[in-house]
């Protein structure tokens, strides 16, 4: 198959990691893969990916709504697709999902698929919600399949008339489970935590998340003072990179407990950070079913997570973590402090995390499921579309 993946941004975050895992598996299986991303990206990551597959930076594809840029992005992507003749266009992230599917429709791509990593119409103003819903419903008319990261994502889409039940497929966002369940602590513990070499390890709270406003790093930093009031030597590790870095740095600088907070940026071995932590936290206001939560659990660490659609599939308060109200970041900070003070409960939840069944989040399972959906979509096509898809595949195999 000839497969095009379209992303709004290319950073080291969950939806990108999900997409890249599929891309690498598809290349390994002999497919021809093209990755298209917008104007926000990690240049180092882009260069690394380009060693395995073709990567195109679609400059007009921007995250904010911009009629002129959006129209240009559709035109440029349409030209690229008409030149490339893919069998499948698989879009990811909200903006790329609309732009990519409109361009694919114009280019008469037989298999148009959208990955539902997040729902853009949740927790936004009424005008934004109506606009996002209109765009999603329009593009759903020619979307052959939706790949949802959780059952809740699927159910919410169907409830909002975005595609029918037969179009939606739930595929959990996979990763290497063994990497997290068998992790060791990082070597540079004293440097990471800002303590003297050989000093006892203080309690550690980890937030592993891209630096984006919707993750609410700033709000959690502001609420973290209550944790320090109760556990004075605690450390908060913020691991990740992203467009909100300056805002996060500013929030730390003005915090009265800045010395307890460590912004460490991107870390190539997140499983080691999880192993180092006593409690892991995520305070996103808008998310799919975040893979990082499963990574916390695979690493055997209790998590404090703001309520999100789909969390009920894997996180249960009092069993392997604590789910706090979606609107209340302060409640998340209070829950973290409670766990650090109650070591018996923290140990109980850690044991529950270790026992959580995460087999459906395995990397191979995800990649195999996605490929099966592609084959089902192409196999169900009739007439000219099917002939075009077969011609594309025949051309690829002949090369």
C-alpha positions, 0 to 999 in steps of 0.5 A, spaced: 500 500 500 501 507 499 500 510 505 500 518 507 499 520 514 498 527 516 499 531 522 498 538 524 504 538 529 510 533 529 513 534 537 514 528 541 507 527 544 502 522 545 499 522 538 505 523 534 508 517 538 502 513 536 502 515 529 510 514 528 509 507 531 504 505 525 509 509 520 515 505 522 511 498 522 508 499 515 515 501 512 517 494 516 511 491 512 513 493 505 508 499 504 510 506 502 509 511 507 509 519 506 509 523 513 506 530 512 506 535 518 505 542 519 509 548 520 510 546 528 515 541 529 521 538 532 527 539 527 531 533 530 525 528 530 523 530 523 531 529 521 530 522 525 524 520 521 526 522 515 532 516 515 526 511 514 521 514 510 519 521 506 517 527 510 514 533 507 513 539 511 506 543 509 508 550 511 501 553 511 498 547 515 498 551 522 494 550 528 490 556 529 484 557 525 486 561 519 482 561 512 488 563 508 493 558 510 488 553 511 486 554 504 493 554 501 494 548 505 488 544 502 491 546 495 498 544 496 496 537 500 491 536 494 497 537 489 501 532 493 496 527 493 494 527 486 502 526 484 503 521 489 496 517 488 496 514 495 491 508 497 490 511 504 490 517 507 490 517 515 489 523 518 491 525 525 490 531 530 484 536 529 486 541 524 490 536 520 484 531 520 479 537 517 485 539 512 487 532 510 481 529 509 478 535 505 484 535 500 484 527 500 477 527 498 479 532 492 484 528 490 479 522 490 483 518 495 480 511 495 481 510 503 480 516 507 481 514 515 481 519 521 485 517 527 481 520 533 486 522 538 482 528 541 475 531 541 476 538 539 469 540 540 469 538 548 471 544 553 471 550 548 466 555 547 459 555 544 461 558 537 468 554 537 464 547 539 459 549 533 464 550 528 468 544 530 462 540 530 460 542 523 467 541 520 467 534 523 460 532 520 462 535 513 468 531 513 465 524 516 461 524 510 467 521 506 471 518 511 471 511 510 473 509 517 475 512 524 480 509 529 478 511 536 483 511 542 478 509 546 471 507 547 468 513 550 471 517 544 467 512 539 461 513 543 462 521 544 463 521 536 457 517 535 452 521 540 454 528 536 453 525 529 460 524 527 460 518 523 456 512 524 457 505 528 460 501 522 465 507 521 468 507 528 474 502 530 477 502 537 484 501 537 488 503 543 494 507 543 500 502 543 507 502 546 512 497 548 509 494 555 516 491 557 520 497 556 516 500 562 514 494 566 522 492 567 525 499 567 530 502 572 532 508 575 536 514 571 543 514 573 543 522 574 538 522 579 541 527 584 542 532 578 535 531 576 532 532 583 537 538 584 540 534 591 547 533 593 550 526 590 549 521 595 543 524 599 537 520 600 531 521 595 526 525 596 518 524 594 518 525 587 512 527 583 512 526 575 508 529 570 510 527 563 506 531 558 508 535 552 508 543 554 501 545 551 496 549 554 491 544 555 495 540 559 495 545 564 502 545 567 501 552 569 495 551 573 498 545 576 505 549 578 500 554 581 497 549 585 503 545 587 505 550 593 500 546 597 503 539 596 510 543 598 506 545 605 505 538 607 511 535 604 517 540 604 522 536 600 518 533 595 520 534 588 516 535 581 519 533 575 516 536 569 518 532 563 516 534 556 517 539 550 512 544 546 510 550 544 508 553 552 515 552 554 516 559 556 509 560 559 511 554 564 518 557 565 515 563 567 510 560 572 516 556 575 520 563 576 514 566 580 512 560 584 514 561 591 516 553 591 520 554 585 526 550 588 522 544 588 520 544 581 524 541 576 523 542 568 527 537 565 525 538 557 525 532 553 527 525 556 529 519 551 528 514 557 521 516 560 520 509 563 526 511 567 523 517 570 516 513 571 521 508 575 524 514 579 517 517 581 512 516 587 506 518 584 505 520 577 500 526 575 496 528 568 492 534 569 489 535 561 483 539 560 482 536 553 485 529 551 483 522 548 485 516 552 492 519 554 497 513 552 502 516 558 497 514 563 498 507 561 505 508 561 505 510 568 501 504 570 505 499 566 511 502 570 507 500 576 506 507 579 499 510 582 497 516 578 493 522 579 489 524 573 484 529 571 477 526 569 477 525 561 473 521 557 475 513 556 479 513 563 474 509 566 477 503 561 483 503 565 484 508 571 480 506 578 480 510 584 482 506 590 485 501 585 490 503 581 490 511 581 486 517 583 481 520 578 480 528 580 474 533 577 476 535 570 475 542 572 479 542 579 487 542 578 487 544 585 484 537 587 489 533 583 495 537 587 491 535 594 490 528 591 498 528 590 499 530 597 494 525 600 498 519 597 505 522 599 503 522 606 499 515 606 505 511 604 500 505 605 495 507 600 500 509 595 503 502 596 496 499 595 495 503 588 502 502 586 500 494 586 494 495 583 497 499 577 502 493 576 496 488 576 492 492 571 491 488 564 494 493 559 495 487 553 490 491 549 495 497 549 501 493 546 505 496 540 504 490 535 497 489 537 495 496 535 499 496 528 496 490 526 489 492 528 490 499 524 493 495 518 487 490 518 482 496 518 486 499 512 485 492 508 478 492 510 476 499 508 480 498 501 477 491 500 470 494 501 470 499 495 467 498 489 467 500 482 472 506 480 475 507 487 477 499 487 480 499 481 484 505 482 486 502 489 488 496 486 492 500 480 496 503 486 498 497 489 500 494 483 504 500 481 508 499 488 509 492 488 512 492 481 517 498 483 
